[in-house]
Amino acid sequence: MNIFISSFHPLISRNILLTGVLGGLKSSGFFIYILCPEYKKEYFIKEFEDEKVKIIGIDNEPLNIREAFFKKLGFSLLSTSTVAFKKKEKFIRDKNIFSFGLSWLLRKAGGFKITTILFRSLYNFLYNRNIYKDIFEEHKPDLVFSTDILDNEDVRLLFEAKRAGVKTVGMVRSWDNLTNKMLLPVVPDRFVVHNQIIKQELIDIQKIDESKNSIFVTGIPQFDYYLNYSPTDKKYFFDKLGFDIDKKIMMFAPMGSRFISTDWQMLQVVHDAILNGEIDHSAQILVRLPPGDYMDKSRLKLSDKVKIYFDDPGIGFVIKKKKKKELTREDMTRLADSLYYSDVLINSGSSLCIDIAAFDKPIICPKFDGLGKVDFYKSTSHLFLYHHYRYLLRTDACKVVENKNELVDWINKYFKDPAIDRDKRARLVKEQCGRLDGRACERIVEVIK
């Protein structure tokens, strides 16, 4: 049997192709076609192609007018606090009361199931692309596994599968996708999701009828790696970063310039606290840059007395477009080692809080902007209004701090006793990771089989 697997988002290699999912499907007797961007085709051939896997490069054509319209409409119909916040932000910028009022009406209408039915029916009626028709006719897939059901290219792929009468399995890639992207234009036959929270979002927000479209909670496939890997030798890892093996590591996870403008300020605050001796233990900083974004480092004033390592994961394909990167096996190992050897995570909104909770490491979430006030909509504070973030905050696993003194105080407390809030981190892991037992990949393979 032939399976199409989509890999258009940079994290799919890490989430699916470098995990046990690909190997499990191959050992089950399937022939697999991985669909990836054309400009990454040679890399994918080198990394993944063999006698059971073939790579198909896809030219990523821009959204046409209809697709762009439905993407914008689908976002406006999401009845979530994230959309409400972003629409308010837009109103403050453009002062268009008519647009703001219309967005309020659309968001309210999106809370009704009839609206989602009409949206998907209209999308189906007006959709006019045939990008995948020839590929389906040539390779005749028996099933399509969409690894990121809200990605533009995945939506096109799912639509063509429906048109061709091919079975579909769709995965919700990340914890925030269903609440900040758009209404699903195309509904796959079966879903795989990380946890019960995302399952309930499919039912409550996306209005999916589970009696018609089964939803399987599998856990997070890339987290299987955390349970099954052996850490790199500590001295080797520290030496590679230029770190002192006798000092503690603070991992700092910037959100990136697309979201906030104060990442550099928070890093400066932590750096200065170490430099001034406010941190009780000798410490060094591991900055894990977001794979799909940048952090402004131009205004940092760093001392040679404080050791900092900037980890910029992924290999690039298109200059100055970090979204076009691809994570490698080495990136996976380095991240796992970084989480394992770090003593605390400082993080305002990155999903790394979930990763490091799986290692039972303390988490601090600053709710202030470092060196001074900035526009609220580019500040750290606005992240706490996002719909998906409420699930994180309700566990109290991430210590929210509102000024430098609180930040330094909690760094010192966690350095002294990392067991503080262990029960709360366990709750976070249980809610966000679903079943953390090393068998998430196996469950995804079973759904497909």
KOLPADO-149874 format. One record per residue (C-alpha): residue number from 1; residue in three letters; z, x, y. Coordinates in nm, 2 decimals. Layout:
! residues N
ATOM   i  aa     c3     c1     c2
ATOM NUM Ala      Z      X      Y
...
END
This chain:
! residues 449
ATOM   i  aa     c3     c1     c2
ATOM   1 Met   0.00   0.00   0.00
ATOM   2 Asn  -0.08   0.12   0.35
ATOM   3 Ile   0.18   0.11   0.64
ATOM   4 Phe   0.12   0.17   1.01
ATOM   5 Ile   0.42   0.32   1.19
ATOM   6 Ser   0.41   0.34   1.57
ATOM   7 Ser   0.54   0.65   1.75
ATOM   8 Phe   0.46   0.61   2.12
ATOM   9 His   0.81   0.67   2.26
ATOM  10 Pro   0.94   1.04   2.27
ATOM  11 Leu   1.25   0.94   2.08
ATOM  12 Ile   1.08   0.79   1.77
ATOM  13 Ser   1.03   1.13   1.61
ATOM  14 Arg   1.41   1.18   1.62
ATOM  15 Asn   1.49   0.82   1.53
ATOM  16 Ile   1.25   0.76   1.25
ATOM  17 Leu   1.01   1.04   1.15
ATOM  18 Leu   1.26   1.32   1.13
ATOM  19 Thr   1.51   1.10   0.95
ATOM  20 Gly   1.52   0.97   0.59
ATOM  21 Val   1.29   0.67   0.68
ATOM  22 Leu   0.96   0.86   0.65
ATOM  23 Gly   1.07   1.04   0.33
ATOM  24 Gly   1.20   0.72   0.18
ATOM  25 Leu   0.88   0.53   0.24
ATOM  26 Lys   0.67   0.82   0.09
ATOM  27 Ser   0.89   0.84  -0.22
ATOM  28 Ser   0.85   0.46  -0.26
ATOM  29 Gly   0.47   0.50  -0.31
ATOM  30 Phe   0.34   0.39   0.04
ATOM  31 Phe   0.06   0.56   0.22
ATOM  32 Ile   0.15   0.60   0.58
ATOM  33 Tyr  -0.05   0.61   0.90
ATOM  34 Ile   0.15   0.73   1.20
ATOM  35 Leu   0.00   0.60   1.53
ATOM  36 Cys   0.07   0.83   1.82
ATOM  37 Pro  -0.07   0.91   2.17
ATOM  38 Glu  -0.40   1.10   2.13
ATOM  39 Tyr  -0.27   1.40   2.34
ATOM  40 Lys   0.01   1.45   2.08
ATOM  41 Lys  -0.21   1.41   1.78
ATOM  42 Glu  -0.24   1.79   1.69
ATOM  43 Tyr   0.14   1.82   1.72
ATOM  44 Phe   0.19   1.52   1.49
ATOM  45 Ile  -0.06   1.66   1.24
ATOM  46 Lys   0.13   1.99   1.22
ATOM  47 Glu   0.47   1.83   1.19
ATOM  48 Phe   0.41   1.52   0.97
ATOM  49 Glu   0.07   1.50   0.80
ATOM  50 Asp   0.04   1.56   0.43
ATOM  51 Glu  -0.11   1.39   0.12
ATOM  52 Lys   0.08   1.07   0.19
ATOM  53 Val   0.07   1.07   0.57
ATOM  54 Lys  -0.22   1.06   0.81
ATOM  55 Ile  -0.21   1.07   1.19
ATOM  56 Ile  -0.41   0.84   1.41
ATOM  57 Gly  -0.44   0.93   1.78
ATOM  58 Ile  -0.45   0.64   2.03
ATOM  59 Asp  -0.58   0.66   2.38
ATOM  60 Asn  -0.31   0.50   2.59
ATOM  61 Glu  -0.52   0.27   2.81
ATOM  62 Pro  -0.35   0.14   3.13
ATOM  63 Leu  -0.22  -0.22   3.13
ATOM  64 Asn  -0.48  -0.46   3.25
ATOM  65 Ile  -0.41  -0.74   3.50
ATOM  66 Arg  -0.30  -0.99   3.24
ATOM  67 Glu  -0.07  -0.75   3.06
ATOM  68 Ala   0.09  -0.63   3.38
ATOM  69 Phe   0.14  -0.99   3.49
ATOM  70 Phe   0.31  -1.08   3.16
ATOM  71 Lys   0.53  -0.77   3.17
ATOM  72 Lys   0.65  -0.86   3.52
ATOM  73 Leu   0.70  -1.22   3.43
ATOM  74 Gly   0.88  -1.13   3.10
ATOM  75 Phe   1.12  -0.91   3.30
ATOM  76 Ser   1.19  -1.19   3.55
ATOM  77 Leu   1.27  -1.44   3.27
ATOM  78 Leu   1.54  -1.22   3.12
ATOM  79 Ser   1.87  -1.40   3.19
ATOM  80 Thr   2.09  -1.09   3.21
ATOM  81 Ser   2.31  -0.93   3.47
ATOM  82 Thr   2.08  -0.62   3.47
ATOM  83 Val   1.79  -0.83   3.59
ATOM  84 Ala   2.01  -1.01   3.84
ATOM  85 Phe   2.12  -0.68   3.98
ATOM  86 Lys   1.77  -0.53   4.00
ATOM  87 Lys   1.63  -0.84   4.17
ATOM  88 Lys   1.92  -0.83   4.43
ATOM  89 Glu   1.84  -0.46   4.49
ATOM  90 Lys   1.47  -0.55   4.55
ATOM  91 Phe   1.57  -0.82   4.79
ATOM  92 Ile   1.79  -0.58   4.99
ATOM  93 Arg   1.49  -0.35   5.02
ATOM  94 Asp   1.21  -0.60   5.11
ATOM  95 Lys   1.41  -0.89   5.25
ATOM  96 Asn   1.17  -1.14   5.09
ATOM  97 Ile   1.38  -1.45   5.05
ATOM  98 Phe   1.09  -1.64   4.87
ATOM  99 Ser   1.05  -1.37   4.61
ATOM 100 Phe   1.43  -1.35   4.56
ATOM 101 Gly   1.45  -1.73   4.52
ATOM 102 Leu   1.17  -1.74   4.27
ATOM 103 Ser   1.33  -1.46   4.07
ATOM 104 Trp   1.65  -1.66   4.06
ATOM 105 Leu   1.47  -1.97   3.93
ATOM 106 Leu   1.28  -1.77   3.67
ATOM 107 Arg   1.60  -1.60   3.55
ATOM 108 Lys   1.77  -1.94   3.51
ATOM 109 Ala   1.46  -2.08   3.33
ATOM 110 Gly   1.46  -1.79   3.09
ATOM 111 Gly   1.79  -1.90   2.95
ATOM 112 Phe   1.62  -2.20   2.78
ATOM 113 Lys   1.44  -2.17   2.45
ATOM 114 Ile   1.15  -2.39   2.56
ATOM 115 Thr   1.07  -2.12   2.83
ATOM 116 Thr   1.05  -1.84   2.57
ATOM 117 Ile   0.82  -2.06   2.36
ATOM 118 Leu   0.59  -2.13   2.65
ATOM 119 Phe   0.59  -1.77   2.76
ATOM 120 Arg   0.49  -1.64   2.41
ATOM 121 Ser   0.23  -1.92   2.36
ATOM 122 Leu   0.07  -1.85   2.70
ATOM 123 Tyr   0.07  -1.48   2.63
ATOM 124 Asn  -0.10  -1.54   2.29
ATOM 125 Phe  -0.36  -1.77   2.45
ATOM 126 Leu  -0.45  -1.53   2.73
ATOM 127 Tyr  -0.42  -1.20   2.56
ATOM 128 Asn  -0.77  -1.03   2.57
ATOM 129 Arg  -0.74  -0.67   2.44
ATOM 130 Asn  -0.90  -0.54   2.12
ATOM 131 Ile  -0.78  -0.18   2.12
ATOM 132 Tyr  -0.66  -0.18   1.76
ATOM 133 Lys  -0.93  -0.41   1.60
ATOM 134 Asp  -1.15  -0.13   1.46
ATOM 135 Ile  -0.85   0.07   1.33
ATOM 136 Phe  -0.72  -0.23   1.14
ATOM 137 Glu  -1.06  -0.30   0.99
ATOM 138 Glu  -1.10   0.07   0.89
ATOM 139 His  -0.76   0.14   0.74
ATOM 140 Lys  -0.65  -0.22   0.63
ATOM 141 Pro  -0.28  -0.19   0.66
ATOM 142 Asp  -0.06  -0.41   0.45
ATOM 143 Leu   0.23  -0.39   0.70
ATOM 144 Val   0.30  -0.27   1.05
ATOM 145 Phe   0.64  -0.11   1.13
ATOM 146 Ser   0.68  -0.12   1.51
ATOM 147 Thr   0.95   0.12   1.60
ATOM 148 Asp   0.99   0.01   1.96
ATOM 149 Ile   0.89  -0.36   2.00
ATOM 150 Leu   0.90  -0.36   2.38
ATOM 151 Asp   0.68  -0.05   2.43
ATOM 152 Asn   0.34  -0.14   2.59
ATOM 153 Glu   0.15   0.01   2.30
ATOM 154 Asp   0.37  -0.15   2.03
ATOM 155 Val   0.32  -0.49   2.19
ATOM 156 Arg  -0.06  -0.44   2.16
ATOM 157 Leu  -0.02  -0.32   1.80
ATOM 158 Leu   0.20  -0.62   1.70
ATOM 159 Phe  -0.05  -0.86   1.86
ATOM 160 Glu  -0.34  -0.72   1.66
ATOM 161 Ala  -0.13  -0.73   1.34
ATOM 162 Lys  -0.06  -1.10   1.41
ATOM 163 Arg  -0.43  -1.16   1.48
ATOM 164 Ala  -0.52  -0.98   1.15
ATOM 165 Gly  -0.26  -1.16   0.95
ATOM 166 Val  -0.07  -0.84   0.87
ATOM 167 Lys   0.30  -0.85   0.80
ATOM 168 Thr   0.52  -0.69   1.07
ATOM 169 Val   0.87  -0.53   1.09
ATOM 170 Gly   1.00  -0.46   1.44
ATOM 171 Met   1.28  -0.23   1.54
ATOM 172 Val   1.48  -0.26   1.87
ATOM 173 Arg   1.49   0.11   1.97
ATOM 174 Ser   1.79   0.13   2.19
ATOM 175 Trp   2.11  -0.05   2.30
ATOM 176 Asp   1.97  -0.16   2.64
ATOM 177 Asn   1.62  -0.26   2.56
ATOM 178 Leu   1.67  -0.64   2.50
ATOM 179 Thr   1.86  -0.68   2.83
ATOM 180 Asn   1.65  -0.48   3.08
ATOM 181 Lys   1.29  -0.47   2.96
ATOM 182 Met   1.14  -0.82   2.92
ATOM 183 Leu   1.11  -1.12   2.69
ATOM 184 Leu   0.95  -1.02   2.37
ATOM 185 Pro   0.58  -1.12   2.40
ATOM 186 Val   0.51  -1.09   2.02
ATOM 187 Val   0.78  -1.17   1.76
ATOM 188 Pro   0.76  -0.96   1.44
ATOM 189 Asp   0.82  -1.12   1.10
ATOM 190 Arg   1.14  -0.93   1.05
ATOM 191 Phe   1.37  -0.73   1.27
ATOM 192 Val   1.58  -0.42   1.21
ATOM 193 Val   1.86  -0.36   1.46
ATOM 194 His   2.15  -0.12   1.50
ATOM 195 Asn   2.44  -0.36   1.52
ATOM 196 Gln   2.56  -0.72   1.55
ATOM 197 Ile   2.55  -0.70   1.93
ATOM 198 Ile   2.18  -0.64   1.94
ATOM 199 Lys   2.13  -0.91   1.67
ATOM 200 Gln   2.32  -1.16   1.88
ATOM 201 Glu   2.11  -1.06   2.19
ATOM 202 Leu   1.79  -1.14   1.99
ATOM 203 Ile   1.93  -1.48   1.92
ATOM 204 Asp   2.10  -1.56   2.25
ATOM 205 Ile   1.88  -1.38   2.51
ATOM 206 Gln   1.54  -1.35   2.33
ATOM 207 Lys   1.59  -1.69   2.16
ATOM 208 Ile   1.48  -1.57   1.81
ATOM 209 Asp   1.52  -1.82   1.53
ATOM 210 Glu   1.68  -1.62   1.25
ATOM 211 Ser   1.57  -1.89   1.00
ATOM 212 Lys   1.21  -1.80   1.08
ATOM 213 Asn   1.24  -1.43   1.16
ATOM 214 Ser   1.50  -1.25   0.96
ATOM 215 Ile   1.73  -1.00   1.14
ATOM 216 Phe   1.87  -0.71   0.94
ATOM 217 Val   2.15  -0.49   1.07
ATOM 218 Thr   2.09  -0.14   0.94
ATOM 219 Gly   2.29   0.09   1.15
ATOM 220 Ile   2.14   0.38   1.37
ATOM 221 Pro   1.90   0.58   1.15
ATOM 222 Gln   1.93   0.91   1.35
ATOM 223 Phe   2.31   0.89   1.31
ATOM 224 Asp   2.26   0.95   0.93
ATOM 225 Tyr   2.19   1.31   1.03
ATOM 226 Tyr   2.53   1.35   1.19
ATOM 227 Leu   2.70   1.26   0.87
ATOM 228 Asn   2.49   1.47   0.64
ATOM 229 Tyr   2.43   1.79   0.84
ATOM 230 Ser   2.63   2.12   0.83
ATOM 231 Pro   2.72   2.26   1.18
ATOM 232 Thr   2.57   2.59   1.28
ATOM 233 Asp   2.80   2.88   1.27
ATOM 234 Lys   3.03   2.86   1.57
ATOM 235 Lys   2.99   3.22   1.69
ATOM 236 Tyr   2.61   3.20   1.66
ATOM 237 Phe   2.60   2.87   1.85
ATOM 238 Phe   2.82   2.99   2.13
ATOM 239 Asp   2.64   3.32   2.16
ATOM 240 Lys   2.31   3.14   2.19
ATOM 241 Leu   2.44   2.94   2.48
ATOM 242 Gly   2.60   3.25   2.64
ATOM 243 Phe   2.94   3.09   2.60
ATOM 244 Asp   3.28   3.24   2.53
ATOM 245 Ile   3.40   3.13   2.18
ATOM 246 Asp   3.76   3.11   2.30
ATOM 247 Lys   3.69   2.86   2.58
ATOM 248 Lys   3.65   2.48   2.56
ATOM 249 Ile   3.32   2.31   2.63
ATOM 250 Met   3.28   2.01   2.86
ATOM 251 Met   2.95   1.83   2.79
ATOM 252 Phe   2.80   1.67   3.10
ATOM 253 Ala   2.53   1.41   3.05
ATOM 254 Pro   2.33   1.33   3.37
ATOM 255 Met   2.17   0.99   3.40
ATOM 256 Gly   1.86   1.13   3.57
ATOM 257 Ser   1.69   1.08   3.90
ATOM 258 Arg   1.53   0.75   3.81
ATOM 259 Phe   1.88   0.59   3.81
ATOM 260 Ile   2.11   0.78   4.04
ATOM 261 Ser   2.09   1.05   4.30
ATOM 262 Thr   2.44   1.20   4.25
ATOM 263 Asp   2.42   1.38   3.91
ATOM 264 Trp   2.43   1.71   4.09
ATOM 265 Gln   2.74   1.61   4.29
ATOM 266 Met   2.94   1.53   3.98
ATOM 267 Leu   2.84   1.86   3.82
ATOM 268 Gln   2.95   2.04   4.13
ATOM 269 Val   3.29   1.86   4.12
ATOM 270 Val   3.35   1.97   3.76
ATOM 271 His   3.22   2.32   3.83
ATOM 272 Asp   3.46   2.36   4.13
ATOM 273 Ala   3.75   2.22   3.94
ATOM 274 Ile   3.71   2.50   3.68
ATOM 275 Leu   3.65   2.76   3.95
ATOM 276 Asn   3.96   2.66   4.14
ATOM 277 Gly   4.18   2.66   3.83
ATOM 278 Glu   4.25   2.29   3.83
ATOM 279 Ile   4.15   2.26   3.47
ATOM 280 Asp   4.44   2.37   3.25
ATOM 281 His   4.22   2.54   2.99
ATOM 282 Ser   3.94   2.79   3.04
ATOM 283 Ala   3.62   2.58   3.01
ATOM 284 Gln   3.25   2.60   3.03
ATOM 285 Ile   2.99   2.33   3.09
ATOM 286 Leu   2.70   2.23   2.86
ATOM 287 Val   2.46   2.01   3.06
ATOM 288 Arg   2.25   1.79   2.83
ATOM 289 Leu   1.96   1.68   3.05
ATOM 290 Pro   1.80   1.35   2.96
ATOM 291 Pro   1.48   1.39   2.76
ATOM 292 Gly   1.28   1.15   2.98
ATOM 293 Asp   1.41   1.24   3.33
ATOM 294 Tyr   1.51   1.51   3.57
ATOM 295 Met   1.83   1.61   3.75
ATOM 296 Asp   1.82   1.76   4.10
ATOM 297 Lys   1.97   2.11   4.08
ATOM 298 Ser   1.84   2.24   4.41
ATOM 299 Arg   2.17   2.17   4.60
ATOM 300 Leu   2.41   2.31   4.34
ATOM 301 Lys   2.62   2.60   4.45
ATOM 302 Leu   2.72   2.77   4.13
ATOM 303 Ser   2.94   3.07   4.06
ATOM 304 Asp   2.88   3.33   3.80
ATOM 305 Lys   3.25   3.29   3.71
ATOM 306 Val   3.18   2.95   3.56
ATOM 307 Lys   2.95   2.95   3.26
ATOM 308 Ile   2.69   2.67   3.25
ATOM 309 Tyr   2.41   2.61   3.00
ATOM 310 Phe   2.13   2.36   3.08
ATOM 311 Asp   1.99   2.21   2.77
ATOM 312 Asp   1.64   2.06   2.84
ATOM 313 Pro   1.54   1.91   2.51
ATOM 314 Gly   1.19   1.84   2.39
ATOM 315 Ile   0.85   2.01   2.41
ATOM 316 Gly   0.61   1.90   2.69
ATOM 317 Phe   0.25   1.78   2.67
ATOM 318 Val   0.17   1.67   3.02
ATOM 319 Ile   0.30   1.87   3.32
ATOM 320 Lys   0.57   1.70   3.53
ATOM 321 Lys   0.59   1.40   3.30
ATOM 322 Lys   0.90   1.43   3.10
ATOM 323 Lys   0.84   1.09   2.94
ATOM 324 Lys   0.55   1.26   2.76
ATOM 325 Lys   0.78   1.50   2.57
ATOM 326 Glu   0.86   1.50   2.20
ATOM 327 Leu   1.19   1.59   2.04
ATOM 328 Thr   1.18   1.84   1.76
ATOM 329 Arg   1.39   1.92   1.45
ATOM 330 Glu   1.55   2.20   1.65
ATOM 331 Asp   1.64   1.95   1.93
ATOM 332 Met   1.82   1.73   1.67
ATOM 333 Thr   2.02   2.02   1.53
ATOM 334 Arg   2.11   2.16   1.88
ATOM 335 Leu   2.23   1.81   1.99
ATOM 336 Ala   2.44   1.77   1.68
ATOM 337 Asp   2.60   2.11   1.72
ATOM 338 Ser   2.66   2.04   2.09
ATOM 339 Leu   2.84   1.72   2.01
ATOM 340 Tyr   3.04   1.88   1.73
ATOM 341 Tyr   3.16   2.18   1.94
ATOM 342 Ser   3.21   2.00   2.27
ATOM 343 Asp   3.57   1.90   2.36
ATOM 344 Val   3.50   1.62   2.60
ATOM 345 Leu   3.20   1.43   2.74
ATOM 346 Ile   3.16   1.34   3.11
ATOM 347 Asn   2.90   1.07   3.12
ATOM 348 Ser   2.84   0.78   3.36
ATOM 349 Gly   2.58   0.58   3.17
ATOM 350 Ser   2.40   0.78   2.90
ATOM 351 Ser   2.39   0.66   2.54
ATOM 352 Leu   2.53   1.00   2.45
ATOM 353 Cys   2.87   0.83   2.47
ATOM 354 Ile   2.79   0.65   2.14
ATOM 355 Asp   2.67   0.98   1.98
ATOM 356 Ile   2.98   1.17   2.07
ATOM 357 Ala   3.21   0.88   1.97
ATOM 358 Ala   3.07   0.92   1.62
ATOM 359 Phe   3.22   1.27   1.63
ATOM 360 Asp   3.55   1.13   1.77
ATOM 361 Lys   3.54   1.33   2.09
ATOM 362 Pro   3.69   1.20   2.42
ATOM 363 Ile   3.47   1.04   2.68
ATOM 364 Ile   3.52   1.02   3.06
ATOM 365 Cys   3.30   0.79   3.27
ATOM 366 Pro   3.31   0.87   3.65
ATOM 367 Lys   3.28   0.57   3.87
ATOM 368 Phe   3.25   0.76   4.19
ATOM 369 Asp   2.98   0.97   4.35
ATOM 370 Gly   3.13   1.32   4.36
ATOM 371 Leu   3.11   1.46   4.71
ATOM 372 Gly   3.06   1.15   4.92
ATOM 373 Lys   2.93   0.80   4.96
ATOM 374 Val   2.56   0.72   4.88
ATOM 375 Asp   2.36   0.41   4.88
ATOM 376 Phe   2.52   0.18   4.61
ATOM 377 Tyr   2.19   0.13   4.43
ATOM 378 Lys   2.15   0.50   4.37
ATOM 379 Ser   2.52   0.56   4.30
ATOM 380 Thr   2.70   0.60   3.98
ATOM 381 Ser   2.90   0.27   4.04
ATOM 382 His   2.60   0.04   4.00
ATOM 383 Leu   2.55   0.14   3.64
ATOM 384 Phe   2.87  -0.04   3.55
ATOM 385 Leu   2.69  -0.37   3.64
ATOM 386 Tyr   2.43  -0.34   3.37
ATOM 387 His   2.44  -0.60   3.10
ATOM 388 His   2.45  -0.36   2.80
ATOM 389 Tyr   2.73  -0.16   2.96
ATOM 390 Arg   2.98  -0.44   2.94
ATOM 391 Tyr   3.00  -0.39   2.56
ATOM 392 Leu   3.09  -0.03   2.61
ATOM 393 Leu   3.36  -0.10   2.87
ATOM 394 Arg   3.53  -0.37   2.67
ATOM 395 Thr   3.63  -0.12   2.41
ATOM 396 Asp   3.82   0.10   2.66
ATOM 397 Ala   3.69   0.40   2.46
ATOM 398 Cys   3.54   0.56   2.77
ATOM 399 Lys   3.80   0.65   3.03
ATOM 400 Val   3.68   0.52   3.37
ATOM 401 Val   3.79   0.74   3.66
ATOM 402 Glu   3.74   0.66   4.03
ATOM 403 Asn   3.81   0.99   4.20
ATOM 404 Lys   3.83   1.36   4.15
ATOM 405 Asn   4.20   1.37   4.08
ATOM 406 Glu   4.17   1.11   3.80
ATOM 407 Leu   3.88   1.30   3.66
ATOM 408 Val   4.06   1.63   3.65
ATOM 409 Asp   4.38   1.46   3.52
ATOM 410 Trp   4.20   1.31   3.22
ATOM 411 Ile   4.01   1.62   3.14
ATOM 412 Asn   4.34   1.80   3.11
ATOM 413 Lys   4.50   1.52   2.91
ATOM 414 Tyr   4.21   1.51   2.66
ATOM 415 Phe   4.21   1.89   2.63
ATOM 416 Lys   4.58   1.88   2.55
ATOM 417 Asp   4.55   1.59   2.30
ATOM 418 Pro   4.20   1.49   2.19
ATOM 419 Ala   4.35   1.22   1.97
ATOM 420 Ile   4.42   1.00   2.28
ATOM 421 Asp   4.21   0.68   2.26
ATOM 422 Arg   4.10   0.76   1.90
ATOM 423 Asp   4.15   0.40   1.80
ATOM 424 Lys   3.93   0.28   2.09
ATOM 425 Arg   3.66   0.52   2.00
ATOM 426 Ala   3.67   0.39   1.65
ATOM 427 Arg   3.61   0.04   1.78
ATOM 428 Leu   3.32   0.17   1.99
ATOM 429 Val   3.16   0.33   1.68
ATOM 430 Lys   3.21   0.01   1.48
ATOM 431 Glu   3.05  -0.21   1.74
ATOM 432 Gln   2.76   0.02   1.84
ATOM 433 Cys   2.68   0.20   1.52
ATOM 434 Gly   2.70  -0.10   1.29
ATOM 435 Arg   2.75   0.06   0.95
ATOM 436 Leu   2.81   0.44   1.00
ATOM 437 Asp   2.79   0.54   0.63
ATOM 438 Gly   2.48   0.76   0.62
ATOM 439 Arg   2.26   0.49   0.47
ATOM 440 Ala   2.09   0.34   0.77
ATOM 441 Cys   1.75   0.49   0.68
ATOM 442 Glu   1.78   0.37   0.33
ATOM 443 Arg   1.84   0.01   0.46
ATOM 444 Ile   1.54   0.03   0.69
ATOM 445 Val   1.32   0.14   0.39
ATOM 446 Glu   1.45  -0.15   0.18
ATOM 447 Val   1.36  -0.40   0.46
ATOM 448 Ile   1.01  -0.26   0.47
ATOM 449 Lys   0.98  -0.26   0.09
END
